[in-house]
Amino acid sequence: MLRPTQRRLRAQSDMECVGYYGLQMSDEYTLTPAKTEHAEGIGRVIRDAIERINARDYPPAEINRLLRNFTTENVAALLEHRQTLVALVGEEIVGTGAIQGAEVKSVFVSPDWHRKGIGYALVCELEEMAASRGIETLEVSSSLFAKQFYSALGYIEKSRNFFGDEETVHMTKAIAPNQSS
Ligand SMILES: CC(C)(COP(=O)(O)OP(=O)(O)OC[C@H]1O[C@@H](n2cnc3c(N)ncnc32)[C@H](O)[C@@H]1OP(=O)(O)O)[C@@H](O)C(=O)NCCC(=O)NCCS
């Protein structure tokens, strides 16, 4: 069971979570399992990132569809069947990510907190959670924007998928030792 932990990316020598665990603590942010009362804050971070970042890559109708997926009510429902983490700065939610089966879902960081290692820390923690449940390979349907982020973490592009106007990048990563992607 994950306990609240604090992570620091900048101490890392690579981008694939190797040697990630057990780092010294950071005073910047804390990762903790999401609770029902986090649904409103999670939805706010996700919608903010969609409007300010993903809207550059997708048409308005697609963005509106995505925004509707992440109302507080819908996020609360997603929390029921996903293992979800939040990144907190003090009491403020600044990032989130989840695992559903063998899939990484909904990794979003508030645009005001990008490039500080929060996304990296979230995905590394999600990988640890998945590995502890015996999952050997993780998948993600990456947004166009996040492709380089996932590549930096060792995810490999397998295909491009289209859901209406939404183009996503299907990527995988072997998280068990001696597995290839
Ligand atoms: C993708 C996202 C979660 C990354 O979060 P983040 O906290 O900014 O990422 P990190 O700071 O941990 O980045 C780790 C590394 O990934 C790579 N990376 C991250 N963002 C990148 C970008 N925009 N362009 C190129 N590389 C990037 C870099 O190698 C980075 O290390 P560096 O900053 O030392 O160069 C964030 O940009 C985001 O929320 N995007 C909008 C929502 C989205 O598309 N989510 C994915 C849904 S599938």
The ligand as a Gaussian input file, in Angstrom:
#p B3LYP/6-31G(d) Opt

LIG

0 1
 C        2.777000      15.343000     -19.894000
 C        2.833000      15.977000     -18.505000
 C        2.002000      15.141000     -17.527000
 C        4.297000      16.018000     -18.037000
 O        4.322000      16.519000     -16.705000
 P        5.592000      17.317000     -16.115000
 O        5.473000      17.302000     -14.643000
 O        5.720000      18.643000     -16.773000
 O        6.804000      16.397000     -16.634000
 P        8.239000      16.243000     -15.953000
 O        8.689000      17.562000     -15.432000
 O        8.195000      15.129000     -14.983000
 O        9.112000      15.838000     -17.221000
 C        9.981000      14.719000     -17.190000
 C       10.715000      14.679000     -18.508000
 O        9.788000      14.402000     -19.572000
 C       10.174000      15.143000     -20.739000
 N        9.162000      16.166000     -21.020000
 C        8.174000      16.604000     -20.219000
 N        7.422000      17.531000     -20.843000
 C        7.949000      17.665000     -22.072000
 C        7.612000      18.495000     -23.198000
 N        6.585000      19.353000     -23.171000
 N        8.390000      18.398000     -24.312000
 C        9.437000      17.559000     -24.367000
 N        9.801000      16.741000     -23.322000
 C        9.056000      16.808000     -22.198000
 C       11.509000      15.807000     -20.397000
 O       12.548000      14.895000     -20.706000
 C       11.378000      15.985000     -18.895000
 O       12.626000      16.112000     -18.216000
 P       13.356000      17.564000     -18.162000
 O       12.327000      18.563000     -17.724000
 O       14.440000      17.352000     -17.140000
 O       13.848000      17.817000     -19.554000
 C        2.307000      17.444000     -18.542000
 O        2.990000      18.137000     -19.575000
 C        0.845000      17.582000     -18.826000
 O        0.035000      17.555000     -17.909000
 N        0.472000      17.733000     -20.108000
 C       -0.893000      18.007000     -20.511000
 C       -1.780000      16.816000     -20.259000
 C       -1.407000      15.595000     -21.054000
 O       -1.252000      15.643000     -22.276000
 N       -1.313000      14.488000     -20.318000
 C       -1.121000      13.200000     -20.897000
 C       -2.438000      12.538000     -21.075000
 S       -2.188000      10.944000     -21.826000

